[in-house]
Amino acid sequence: MFLHNKRLQYTVRVAEPNPGLANLLLEQFGGAQGELAAASRYFTQALAEDDPGRKDLLMDIATEELSHLEIIGSIIVMLNKGAKGRMAEGVEQEGELYRSLNGNGNDSHITSLLYGAGSPLTNSAGVPWTAAYVDTIGEPTADMRSNIAAEARAKIVYERLMNVTDDPGVKEALGFLMTREIAHQLSFEKALHSIQPNFPQGKLPGMPEFTNVYFNMSQGTESMRGPWNQGDDWEFVESPTPAVDGGDGLATVQLDSADEALLENMKMRTMSDPNSEPVTGADLGSGAQAKPGL
């Protein structure tokens, strides 16, 4: 059961309308790193979670993300208030209205025209929100890592949005949302490492002969070495050659006699003639004539 509280989790104070900034903020409303994507990701994970602690954690954060969606949407609507009135009442000349909506060189005029200066579920480029943003795979040790990364990406986007506004109220609200991304990362980190062991993800340990092998696949200048490919944990293969399993590196399949005969028939029917010189449409189109005997 969800109940809506009419007061926001954090107070929104917008100094003046700014439809261009409103359009940029849509990235955190209906974008890949936005609040709806986060809420949907954690909510669906919570429904499938069997561990009571993680279930509560995911449901709590999913619900908070919905409150963040409300904050971002409210900021967007407040920033669009002036544009909404001007668009609805037509108090400006067409050219002046277009310039006021598009003064920052972005697509805020499209948002205003199509969505009435509201807060549509799109990103800042007008791309509709999609469930493809939810990357849950149903394995806690993988999903928690994905959640940590998602919160980190959202934090970075909030930082960048804070850098493009001098509105103190908007900057303060964005700073709160950015800070909550940090808190959620910490919670997900603790939840991940409360599962021991949590690496590698899933149940199977992997093939031991390849788990700690680093293949140097970059040719040219000398490859940089570091803790990611050197030390006691790593076997560094300077020039890997196929096949690393000791086989011939070819793809084969075992077929029964009937399938093998059918494939051989198809092979013979579609075989190329390396000695042919066919006249093609390109030849005819360029004025080339067929050679005698063809």
MIDOVEX-598993 format. One record per residue (C-alpha): residue number from 1; x, y, z. Coordinates in Angstrom, 2 decimals, decimal comma, m for minus. Layout:
# MIDOVEX-598993
+-----+---------+---------+---------+
| seq |       u |       v |       w |
+-----+---------+---------+---------+
| NUM |       X |       Y |       Z |
...
+-----+---------+---------+---------+
//
This chain:
# MIDOVEX-598993
+-----+---------+---------+---------+
| seq |       u |       v |       w |
+-----+---------+---------+---------+
|   1 |    0,00 |    0,00 |    0,00 |
|   2 |    1,28 |    3,45 |   m0,93 |
|   3 |    0,04 |    6,69 |    0,57 |
|   4 |    0,80 |   10,10 |   m0,88 |
|   5 |    1,86 |   12,92 |    1,40 |
|   6 |    1,06 |   16,27 |   m0,20 |
|   7 |    4,29 |   17,78 |    1,12 |
|   8 |    7,56 |   17,08 |   m0,69 |
|   9 |   10,45 |   15,27 |    0,96 |
|  10 |   12,54 |   18,41 |    0,33 |
|  11 |   11,25 |   21,95 |   m0,16 |
|  12 |   11,43 |   23,28 |   m3,72 |
|  13 |   12,22 |   26,99 |   m4,06 |
|  14 |   12,62 |   28,20 |   m7,64 |
|  15 |   13,82 |   31,79 |   m8,03 |
|  16 |   12,54 |   32,38 |  m11,57 |
|  17 |   11,18 |   30,45 |  m14,57 |
|  18 |   13,75 |   28,85 |  m16,84 |
|  19 |   12,30 |   26,46 |  m19,47 |
|  20 |   15,77 |   25,61 |  m20,79 |
|  21 |   16,89 |   24,36 |  m17,37 |
|  22 |   13,57 |   22,55 |  m16,97 |
|  23 |   14,29 |   20,65 |  m20,15 |
|  24 |   17,74 |   19,61 |  m18,91 |
|  25 |   16,25 |   18,38 |  m15,63 |
|  26 |   14,03 |   15,98 |  m17,56 |
|  27 |   17,13 |   13,78 |  m17,72 |
|  28 |   16,52 |   12,92 |  m14,06 |
|  29 |   12,77 |   12,57 |  m14,54 |
|  30 |   12,40 |   10,28 |  m17,52 |
|  31 |   16,01 |    9,56 |  m18,45 |
|  32 |   18,18 |    6,47 |  m18,14 |
|  33 |   19,79 |    7,67 |  m14,89 |
|  34 |   16,62 |    9,27 |  m13,57 |
|  35 |   14,41 |    8,70 |  m10,57 |
|  36 |   11,68 |    6,68 |  m12,31 |
|  37 |   14,26 |    4,25 |  m13,64 |
|  38 |   15,73 |    3,87 |  m10,15 |
|  39 |   12,35 |    3,44 |   m8,47 |
|  40 |   11,30 |    0,83 |  m11,02 |
|  41 |   14,59 |   m1,04 |  m10,72 |
|  42 |   14,49 |   m1,31 |   m6,93 |
|  43 |   10,74 |   m1,94 |   m6,72 |
|  44 |   10,85 |   m4,91 |   m9,09 |
|  45 |   13,89 |   m6,27 |   m7,29 |
|  46 |   12,09 |   m5,96 |   m3,96 |
|  47 |    9,08 |   m7,90 |   m5,18 |
|  48 |   11,27 |  m10,87 |   m6,12 |
|  49 |   13,60 |  m10,67 |   m3,10 |
|  50 |   13,41 |  m13,54 |   m0,58 |
|  51 |   15,79 |  m12,05 |    1,97 |
|  52 |   13,68 |   m9,92 |    4,38 |
|  53 |   16,43 |   m7,37 |    5,04 |
|  54 |   17,17 |   m6,74 |    1,38 |
|  55 |   13,45 |   m6,69 |    0,59 |
|  56 |   12,88 |   m3,88 |    3,09 |
|  57 |   15,96 |   m2,02 |    1,88 |
|  58 |   14,90 |   m2,16 |   m1,76 |
|  59 |   11,29 |   m1,22 |   m1,06 |
|  60 |   12,33 |    1,70 |    1,17 |
|  61 |   14,74 |    3,10 |   m1,41 |
|  62 |   12,30 |    2,50 |   m4,28 |
|  63 |    9,66 |    4,48 |   m2,40 |
|  64 |   12,13 |    7,28 |   m1,66 |
|  65 |   13,07 |    7,40 |   m5,34 |
|  66 |    9,40 |    8,03 |   m6,14 |
|  67 |    9,51 |   10,97 |   m3,74 |
|  68 |   12,60 |   12,20 |   m5,60 |
|  69 |   10,69 |   11,86 |   m8,87 |
|  70 |    8,07 |   14,15 |   m7,33 |
|  71 |   10,73 |   16,67 |   m6,33 |
|  72 |   12,32 |   16,74 |   m9,78 |
|  73 |    8,92 |   16,93 |  m11,48 |
|  74 |    7,91 |   19,80 |   m9,21 |
|  75 |   11,10 |   21,73 |  m10,03 |
|  76 |   10,50 |   21,17 |  m13,74 |
|  77 |    6,92 |   22,42 |  m13,52 |
|  78 |    7,97 |   25,48 |  m11,47 |
|  79 |   10,69 |   26,32 |  m13,99 |
|  80 |    8,10 |   26,06 |  m16,77 |
|  81 |    5,42 |   28,17 |  m15,05 |
|  82 |    6,15 |   31,31 |  m17,04 |
|  83 |    6,33 |   29,44 |  m20,31 |
|  84 |    3,08 |   27,64 |  m19,55 |
|  85 |    1,19 |   30,88 |  m19,13 |
|  86 |    2,71 |   32,54 |  m22,16 |
|  87 |    2,10 |   29,45 |  m24,30 |
|  88 |   m1,51 |   29,00 |  m23,15 |
|  89 |   m2,55 |   32,63 |  m23,41 |
|  90 |   m0,45 |   33,67 |  m26,40 |
|  91 |    0,54 |   37,01 |  m24,89 |
|  92 |    3,75 |   37,27 |  m26,94 |
|  93 |    4,36 |   37,52 |  m30,63 |
|  94 |    5,25 |   34,19 |  m32,20 |
|  95 |    8,93 |   35,00 |  m32,66 |
|  96 |    9,32 |   36,37 |  m29,14 |
|  97 |    7,62 |   33,34 |  m27,64 |
|  98 |    9,85 |   30,95 |  m29,57 |
|  99 |   12,98 |   32,81 |  m28,50 |
| 100 |   11,92 |   32,87 |  m24,85 |
| 101 |   11,36 |   29,11 |  m24,88 |
| 102 |   14,48 |   28,33 |  m26,86 |
| 103 |   16,84 |   30,91 |  m25,42 |
| 104 |   19,33 |   28,36 |  m24,16 |
| 105 |   19,61 |   26,55 |  m27,47 |
| 106 |   17,88 |   23,36 |  m26,38 |
| 107 |   14,56 |   21,68 |  m27,13 |
| 108 |   12,45 |   23,24 |  m24,37 |
| 109 |   10,11 |   24,67 |  m27,02 |
| 110 |    9,25 |   21,10 |  m28,07 |
| 111 |    8,49 |   20,12 |  m24,48 |
| 112 |    6,30 |   23,18 |  m24,06 |
| 113 |    4,41 |   22,59 |  m27,29 |
| 114 |    3,85 |   18,84 |  m26,91 |
| 115 |    3,38 |   18,59 |  m23,16 |
| 116 |    2,02 |   21,98 |  m22,15 |
| 117 |    5,16 |   22,90 |  m20,19 |
| 118 |    4,61 |   19,97 |  m17,86 |
| 119 |    6,98 |   17,18 |  m16,82 |
| 120 |    6,71 |   14,39 |  m19,41 |
| 121 |    8,33 |   11,00 |  m18,96 |
| 122 |   11,09 |   11,72 |  m21,45 |
| 123 |   14,75 |   12,54 |  m21,20 |
| 124 |   16,13 |   15,98 |  m22,07 |
| 125 |   16,25 |   15,05 |  m25,76 |
| 126 |   12,57 |   14,07 |  m25,82 |
| 127 |   13,18 |   10,31 |  m25,91 |
| 128 |   10,34 |    8,52 |  m24,05 |
| 129 |   11,10 |    6,58 |  m20,89 |
| 130 |   11,53 |    2,86 |  m21,43 |
| 131 |   11,61 |   m0,20 |  m19,20 |
| 132 |   14,88 |   m1,06 |  m20,96 |
| 133 |   16,49 |    1,28 |  m18,40 |
| 134 |   15,73 |   m1,37 |  m15,73 |
| 135 |   18,61 |   m3,85 |  m15,87 |
| 136 |   17,60 |   m6,22 |  m13,07 |
| 137 |   18,78 |   m9,81 |  m13,61 |
| 138 |   17,45 |  m11,47 |  m10,46 |
| 139 |   20,77 |  m12,32 |   m8,77 |
| 140 |   21,41 |  m10,14 |   m5,67 |
| 141 |   25,20 |  m10,13 |   m5,99 |
| 142 |   24,86 |   m8,79 |   m9,54 |
| 143 |   21,87 |   m6,51 |   m8,97 |
| 144 |   23,43 |   m4,81 |   m5,92 |
| 145 |   26,52 |   m3,96 |   m7,97 |
| 146 |   24,30 |   m2,60 |  m10,72 |
| 147 |   22,38 |   m0,55 |   m8,16 |
| 148 |   25,61 |    0,93 |   m6,80 |
| 149 |   26,68 |    1,90 |  m10,30 |
| 150 |   23,24 |    3,38 |  m11,06 |
| 151 |   23,38 |    5,57 |   m7,96 |
| 152 |   26,89 |    6,69 |   m8,91 |
| 153 |   25,78 |    7,65 |  m12,42 |
| 154 |   22,78 |    9,55 |  m11,05 |
| 155 |   25,07 |   11,44 |   m8,65 |
| 156 |   27,28 |   12,53 |  m11,55 |
| 157 |   24,28 |   13,78 |  m13,55 |
| 158 |   23,07 |   15,78 |  m10,54 |
| 159 |   26,54 |   17,32 |  m10,19 |
| 160 |   26,49 |   18,35 |  m13,84 |
| 161 |   23,00 |   19,83 |  m13,50 |
| 162 |   24,11 |   21,81 |  m10,46 |
| 163 |   26,96 |   23,22 |  m12,54 |
| 164 |   24,58 |   24,72 |  m15,12 |
| 165 |   22,29 |   26,66 |  m12,78 |
| 166 |   22,83 |   29,65 |  m10,51 |
| 167 |   19,34 |   29,40 |   m9,00 |
| 168 |   20,14 |   28,87 |   m5,28 |
| 169 |   16,91 |   27,05 |   m4,49 |
| 170 |   17,23 |   24,66 |   m7,43 |
| 171 |   20,90 |   24,07 |   m6,70 |
| 172 |   20,10 |   23,30 |   m3,06 |
| 173 |   17,35 |   20,81 |   m3,96 |
| 174 |   19,60 |   19,13 |   m6,51 |
| 175 |   22,33 |   18,95 |   m3,87 |
| 176 |   19,93 |   17,11 |   m1,56 |
| 177 |   19,05 |   14,62 |   m4,30 |
| 178 |   22,72 |   14,14 |   m5,14 |
| 179 |   23,49 |   13,47 |   m1,47 |
| 180 |   20,79 |   10,84 |   m1,22 |
| 181 |   22,43 |    9,00 |   m4,12 |
| 182 |   25,53 |    8,74 |   m1,91 |
| 183 |   23,47 |    7,38 |    0,99 |
| 184 |   21,85 |    4,79 |   m1,25 |
| 185 |   25,23 |    3,70 |   m2,56 |
| 186 |   26,39 |    3,12 |    1,00 |
| 187 |   23,31 |    1,04 |    1,80 |
| 188 |   23,69 |   m1,07 |   m1,33 |
| 189 |   27,41 |   m1,56 |   m0,61 |
| 190 |   26,61 |   m2,84 |    2,89 |
| 191 |   23,85 |   m5,10 |    1,56 |
| 192 |   26,20 |   m6,53 |   m1,07 |
| 193 |   29,00 |   m7,30 |    1,35 |
| 194 |   26,62 |   m8,77 |    3,91 |
| 195 |   26,42 |  m11,63 |    1,39 |
| 196 |   29,56 |  m13,74 |    1,77 |
| 197 |   30,95 |  m14,78 |   m0,58 |
| 198 |   29,58 |  m12,39 |   m3,19 |
| 199 |   32,17 |  m12,89 |   m5,94 |
| 200 |   32,03 |  m14,25 |   m8,53 |
| 201 |   28,36 |  m13,52 |   m9,00 |
| 202 |   26,02 |  m16,47 |   m9,19 |
| 203 |   26,80 |  m20,04 |   m8,18 |
| 204 |   29,44 |  m21,38 |  m10,56 |
| 205 |   33,08 |  m20,52 |   m9,77 |
| 206 |   34,33 |  m20,38 |  m13,34 |
| 207 |   37,13 |  m22,33 |  m15,06 |
| 208 |   40,18 |  m21,99 |  m12,78 |
| 209 |   42,68 |  m22,15 |  m15,65 |
| 210 |   41,22 |  m18,93 |  m17,10 |
| 211 |   39,87 |  m17,04 |  m14,08 |
| 212 |   43,11 |  m15,20 |  m13,27 |
| 213 |   44,53 |  m14,93 |  m16,78 |
| 214 |   44,94 |  m11,55 |  m18,49 |
| 215 |   45,14 |  m11,70 |  m22,29 |
| 216 |   47,01 |   m8,76 |  m23,81 |
| 217 |   44,74 |   m8,15 |  m26,81 |
| 218 |   46,17 |   m4,72 |  m27,72 |
| 219 |   48,93 |   m4,71 |  m30,32 |
| 220 |   51,27 |   m1,79 |  m30,99 |
| 221 |   52,90 |    0,23 |  m28,21 |
| 222 |   53,88 |   m1,48 |  m24,98 |
| 223 |   50,86 |   m2,29 |  m22,84 |
| 224 |   50,42 |   m0,55 |  m19,51 |
| 225 |   50,78 |   m2,84 |  m16,52 |
| 226 |   49,02 |   m2,34 |  m13,21 |
| 227 |   47,09 |   m4,15 |  m10,49 |
| 228 |   44,47 |   m5,07 |  m13,07 |
| 229 |   46,92 |   m7,32 |  m14,97 |
| 230 |   50,05 |   m7,89 |  m12,90 |
| 231 |   51,04 |   m9,34 |   m9,54 |
| 232 |   50,62 |  m12,67 |   m7,86 |
| 233 |   46,93 |  m12,84 |   m8,76 |
| 234 |   47,53 |  m12,59 |  m12,51 |
| 235 |   49,03 |  m14,65 |  m15,27 |
| 236 |   49,84 |  m12,15 |  m18,04 |
| 237 |   49,79 |  m13,57 |  m21,58 |
| 238 |   51,76 |  m11,13 |  m23,74 |
| 239 |   50,81 |  m12,49 |  m27,17 |
| 240 |   47,77 |  m14,76 |  m26,97 |
| 241 |   47,28 |  m17,09 |  m29,92 |
| 242 |   44,27 |  m19,27 |  m30,75 |
| 243 |   43,15 |  m21,49 |  m29,36 |
| 244 |   43,85 |  m20,92 |  m25,67 |
| 245 |   42,19 |  m24,22 |  m24,78 |
| 246 |   44,78 |  m26,19 |  m26,76 |
| 247 |   42,38 |  m27,13 |  m29,55 |
| 248 |   42,53 |  m26,17 |  m33,22 |
| 249 |   40,29 |  m23,11 |  m32,78 |
| 250 |   37,74 |  m24,28 |  m35,34 |
| 251 |   33,98 |  m24,54 |  m34,89 |
| 252 |   32,57 |  m28,05 |  m35,42 |
| 253 |   29,28 |  m29,82 |  m34,86 |
| 254 |   28,26 |  m33,47 |  m34,77 |
| 255 |   25,49 |  m34,16 |  m37,28 |
| 256 |   23,50 |  m37,27 |  m38,08 |
| 257 |   23,80 |  m38,67 |  m41,62 |
| 258 |   20,51 |  m37,16 |  m42,85 |
| 259 |   21,39 |  m33,60 |  m41,80 |
| 260 |   24,91 |  m34,01 |  m43,17 |
| 261 |   23,54 |  m35,09 |  m46,57 |
| 262 |   21,12 |  m32,15 |  m46,70 |
| 263 |   23,86 |  m29,65 |  m45,87 |
| 264 |   26,13 |  m31,17 |  m48,51 |
| 265 |   23,35 |  m30,82 |  m51,09 |
| 266 |   22,89 |  m27,15 |  m50,14 |
| 267 |   26,64 |  m26,58 |  m50,29 |
| 268 |   26,85 |  m27,99 |  m53,81 |
| 269 |   23,76 |  m26,10 |  m54,97 |
| 270 |   25,04 |  m22,73 |  m53,73 |
| 271 |   28,71 |  m23,17 |  m54,55 |
| 272 |   30,43 |  m20,18 |  m56,18 |
| 273 |   32,29 |  m20,50 |  m59,49 |
| 274 |   35,65 |  m18,72 |  m59,02 |
| 275 |   36,25 |  m18,76 |  m62,82 |
| 276 |   33,03 |  m17,01 |  m63,80 |
| 277 |   32,87 |  m13,40 |  m64,99 |
| 278 |   29,17 |  m12,58 |  m64,56 |
| 279 |   27,62 |   m9,43 |  m65,96 |
| 280 |   25,96 |   m7,59 |  m63,09 |
| 281 |   23,48 |   m4,80 |  m62,82 |
| 282 |   26,37 |   m2,45 |  m62,05 |
| 283 |   28,06 |   m3,50 |  m65,32 |
| 284 |   24,90 |   m2,88 |  m67,32 |
| 285 |   24,22 |    0,38 |  m65,60 |
| 286 |   27,72 |    1,65 |  m66,40 |
| 287 |   27,36 |    0,72 |  m70,07 |
| 288 |   29,59 |   m2,35 |  m69,95 |
| 289 |   28,70 |   m5,01 |  m72,56 |
| 290 |   28,56 |   m8,73 |  m71,92 |
| 291 |   31,64 |  m10,57 |  m73,14 |
| 292 |   31,20 |  m13,03 |  m76,03 |
| 293 |   30,14 |  m16,44 |  m74,87 |
| 294 |   28,50 |  m15,26 |  m71,65 |
+-----+---------+---------+---------+
//
